Amino acid sequence: MRMLQVTLLLVFAGTKCIMGSKTTPCKTNNDCTDHRFCSEGYCEDACSSECGNNFCYVKDHIATCFCDPWQRFFKLGCYEQFGFRWPPYRGEAKQYKVEEIKVNWTMAATLCLRRQGRLASLSSSLENDMAKTVIANLGDHHMFWTSGTNGFQQNQWSWASTKLPLNFTNWSPGQPKVSSVPGVEQCLELQTFGWNAADCEELKYPLCEYYKVPKRTMWKHLKNNVVK
């Protein structure tokens, strides 16, 4: 893994991440040049500010971040990006939202971060029902990315957004299927009838999670950290 990381850094050393402006109107990724993707009706640079000053590689409108050599490497990006407390305040109410553009799992995580959220984790029956209610609005035939993955340890599933194991599950019958290719990472897709293990490179809608912060909590945070 270390050798692969260093090799990727050498190959992509010329593509530092920057946040691009939205200029060209679009409906799908095909309306944009290869290094951009369609976001909210406009073409946007695929490399996002979430990469920080790490390296970014773009292929077919999809960006992947690579860490500096002294940082821990993971497919989502640099490990320390996920070190801050989540949820960010006490007393938050979780809510889910679908990004209505199909991308692979890595880009799904990036899109949620851009929206100041995270790729969804479903840690209880209540959260699972909340998510199913949201995705039901788009129809039963669609599939959605959550942050579930076995990428940290083969055949050991966890939520990438929290680094916690799947203590609650709602797998479809016969799932999770083991990949036919040994060592290939799988990611957790959500449908209205259950969870499935899927190839992380497949294109699906991202399901992001956010926290609605109570006004009293927000004011207390601002008073303690901003207002002097």
C-alpha positions as CSV (number, residue, x, y, z in Angstrom):
1,M,0.0,0.0,0.0
2,R,2.8,2.4,0.8
3,M,4.6,1.8,-2.5
4,L,1.3,2.3,-4.3
5,Q,0.7,5.6,-2.5
6,V,4.1,7.0,-3.3
7,T,3.7,5.9,-7.0
8,L,0.4,7.7,-7.2
9,L,1.9,10.8,-5.7
10,L,4.7,10.9,-8.2
11,V,2.3,10.4,-11.2
12,F,-0.2,13.0,-10.1
13,A,2.2,15.5,-8.6
14,G,1.1,18.2,-11.0
15,T,-2.6,18.2,-10.1
16,K,-3.1,20.0,-6.8
17,C,-6.7,20.4,-5.7
18,I,-8.4,23.8,-6.3
19,M,-12.0,24.8,-6.1
20,G,-13.2,25.8,-9.6
21,S,-15.9,28.3,-10.5
22,K,-19.2,27.2,-12.0
23,T,-19.5,28.6,-15.6
24,T,-20.9,26.2,-18.2
25,P,-24.6,25.1,-17.8
26,C,-25.1,21.3,-17.9
27,K,-27.6,18.5,-17.3
28,T,-25.3,15.5,-17.1
29,N,-21.5,15.0,-16.8
30,N,-21.3,14.4,-20.5
31,D,-22.0,18.2,-21.0
32,C,-18.8,19.0,-19.2
33,T,-15.1,18.5,-20.1
34,D,-13.4,15.4,-18.6
35,H,-11.9,17.2,-15.6
36,R,-15.3,18.7,-14.6
37,F,-18.6,17.3,-13.4
38,C,-22.2,18.5,-13.4
39,S,-23.3,20.0,-10.1
40,E,-26.5,21.9,-9.6
41,G,-26.8,22.7,-13.3
42,Y,-23.3,23.9,-13.9
43,C,-19.9,22.3,-14.7
44,E,-17.6,22.4,-11.8
45,D,-14.0,21.4,-11.3
46,A,-13.9,17.8,-10.0
47,C,-11.0,18.5,-7.7
48,S,-12.5,19.8,-4.5
49,S,-11.3,21.9,-1.6
50,E,-11.8,18.9,0.7
51,C,-8.5,17.6,-0.8
52,G,-6.8,20.5,1.0
53,N,-3.2,20.7,-0.3
54,N,-3.1,17.0,-1.1
55,F,-3.1,15.5,-4.6
56,C,-6.1,15.1,-6.9
57,Y,-6.5,12.8,-9.9
58,V,-9.5,13.2,-12.3
59,K,-10.7,10.6,-14.7
60,D,-14.1,10.6,-16.6
61,H,-15.4,13.5,-14.4
62,I,-14.6,11.7,-11.2
63,A,-11.9,13.0,-8.7
64,T,-9.9,11.0,-6.2
65,C,-7.7,12.5,-3.5
66,F,-4.3,11.2,-2.6
67,C,-2.5,12.0,0.7
68,D,1.0,13.3,1.3
69,P,3.5,10.6,2.2
70,W,3.4,11.3,5.9
71,Q,-0.3,11.0,6.1
72,R,-2.5,7.9,6.4
73,F,-3.9,6.9,3.0
74,F,-7.5,5.8,2.5
75,K,-9.7,5.9,-0.6
76,L,-11.9,8.7,0.8
77,G,-8.9,11.0,1.2
78,C,-6.6,11.8,4.1
79,Y,-7.5,10.2,7.4
80,E,-7.2,13.4,9.5
81,Q,-10.0,15.0,7.4
82,F,-12.4,12.9,9.5
83,G,-10.9,13.7,12.9
84,F,-13.3,16.5,13.9
85,R,-16.3,15.6,16.0
86,W,-19.4,14.4,14.3
87,P,-22.0,15.6,14.8
88,P,-20.5,19.1,15.3
89,Y,-22.8,20.2,18.1
90,R,-24.9,18.7,20.8
91,G,-28.6,18.3,20.4
92,E,-28.5,18.0,16.6
93,A,-31.3,16.3,14.6
94,K,-30.0,14.1,11.8
95,Q,-31.5,14.5,8.3
96,Y,-30.8,12.8,5.0
97,K,-30.7,14.3,1.5
98,V,-30.1,12.7,-2.0
99,E,-27.7,14.4,-4.4
100,E,-29.4,13.8,-7.7
101,I,-26.4,12.9,-9.8
102,K,-25.0,9.4,-10.2
103,V,-21.3,9.0,-9.2
104,N,-19.0,6.3,-7.8
105,W,-18.6,5.8,-4.1
106,T,-15.5,8.0,-3.7
107,M,-17.1,10.9,-5.5
108,A,-20.3,10.5,-3.5
109,A,-18.3,11.0,-0.3
110,T,-16.7,14.1,-1.8
111,L,-20.0,15.6,-2.9
112,C,-21.5,15.2,0.6
113,L,-18.4,16.9,2.1
114,R,-18.8,19.8,-0.3
115,R,-22.4,20.2,1.0
116,Q,-21.0,20.4,4.6
117,G,-22.4,16.9,5.3
118,R,-21.1,13.3,5.2
119,L,-22.0,10.2,3.2
120,A,-24.8,8.6,5.2
121,S,-24.5,6.1,8.0
122,L,-27.6,4.1,9.2
123,S,-26.8,3.1,12.7
124,S,-30.4,2.2,13.9
125,S,-33.8,1.1,12.6
126,L,-35.0,4.7,13.0
127,E,-32.3,6.1,10.8
128,N,-32.8,3.4,8.3
129,D,-36.5,4.2,8.1
130,M,-35.8,7.9,7.8
131,A,-33.4,7.2,4.9
132,K,-35.9,4.9,3.1
133,T,-38.6,7.6,3.4
134,V,-36.2,10.0,1.6
135,I,-35.2,7.7,-1.2
136,A,-38.7,6.5,-1.8
137,N,-39.5,9.8,-3.4
138,L,-37.2,8.9,-6.3
139,G,-38.7,5.5,-6.9
140,D,-38.0,1.9,-5.9
141,H,-35.7,1.1,-8.9
142,H,-32.9,3.5,-7.9
143,M,-29.9,2.7,-5.7
144,F,-28.0,5.0,-3.4
145,W,-24.6,5.1,-1.8
146,T,-24.1,5.1,1.9
147,S,-20.8,5.3,3.7
148,G,-20.8,1.5,4.5
149,T,-17.7,-0.2,3.2
150,N,-15.4,-3.2,3.8
151,G,-12.4,-1.2,2.6
152,F,-10.8,-0.9,6.1
153,Q,-10.6,-4.6,6.6
154,Q,-11.7,-7.3,4.1
155,N,-15.1,-8.7,4.8
156,Q,-15.4,-6.5,7.9
157,W,-18.1,-3.8,7.3
158,S,-18.0,-0.4,8.9
159,W,-19.3,3.1,8.3
160,A,-16.5,5.2,6.7
161,S,-18.1,8.4,8.0
162,T,-17.8,7.4,11.6
163,K,-15.3,4.5,11.5
164,L,-17.8,2.4,13.5
165,P,-18.9,-1.2,12.8
166,L,-22.4,-2.0,11.5
167,N,-24.1,-2.8,14.8
168,F,-27.5,-2.5,13.0
169,T,-28.0,-4.1,9.6
170,N,-30.8,-4.4,7.1
171,W,-29.2,-6.6,4.4
172,S,-31.3,-7.9,1.6
173,P,-31.7,-11.8,1.4
174,G,-28.3,-13.3,0.4
175,Q,-26.4,-10.2,1.2
176,P,-23.7,-9.1,1.6
177,K,-22.3,-11.1,-1.2
178,V,-18.5,-11.7,-1.2
179,S,-16.8,-10.1,-4.2
180,S,-15.8,-12.6,-6.9
181,V,-12.4,-10.9,-7.1
182,P,-10.3,-11.4,-3.9
183,G,-9.2,-8.1,-2.2
184,V,-11.7,-5.9,-4.1
185,E,-13.3,-3.3,-1.9
186,Q,-17.1,-3.3,-1.7
187,C,-19.5,-0.5,-0.7
188,L,-23.0,-0.5,0.8
189,E,-25.8,0.5,-1.5
190,L,-29.3,1.3,-0.2
191,Q,-32.6,0.4,-1.9
192,T,-36.1,0.8,-0.4
193,F,-36.2,-3.0,0.3
194,G,-32.8,-3.4,1.9
195,W,-29.0,-3.1,1.7
196,N,-26.6,-4.6,-0.9
197,A,-22.9,-5.0,-1.3
198,A,-21.8,-3.4,-4.6
199,D,-18.7,-2.5,-6.6
200,C,-17.5,0.9,-5.3
201,E,-16.9,2.1,-8.9
202,E,-20.6,1.7,-9.9
203,L,-22.5,4.9,-10.4
204,K,-25.3,5.6,-7.9
205,Y,-27.0,8.5,-6.2
206,P,-25.2,9.8,-3.0
207,L,-27.3,9.8,0.2
208,C,-25.8,12.5,2.4
209,E,-26.5,13.1,6.1
210,Y,-26.7,16.5,7.8
211,Y,-27.5,17.8,11.2
212,K,-30.0,20.5,11.8
213,V,-28.5,22.5,14.7
214,P,-31.0,24.1,17.2
215,K,-30.8,27.9,17.2
216,R,-30.0,27.9,21.0
217,T,-27.1,25.5,20.5
218,M,-25.7,27.5,17.5
219,W,-25.9,30.8,19.5
220,K,-24.1,29.2,22.4
221,H,-21.4,27.9,20.1
222,L,-21.0,31.4,18.4
223,K,-20.9,33.1,21.8
224,N,-18.2,30.8,23.1
225,N,-16.0,30.7,20.0
226,V,-16.7,33.9,18.0
227,V,-18.4,36.6,19.9
228,K,-15.9,38.5,22.1
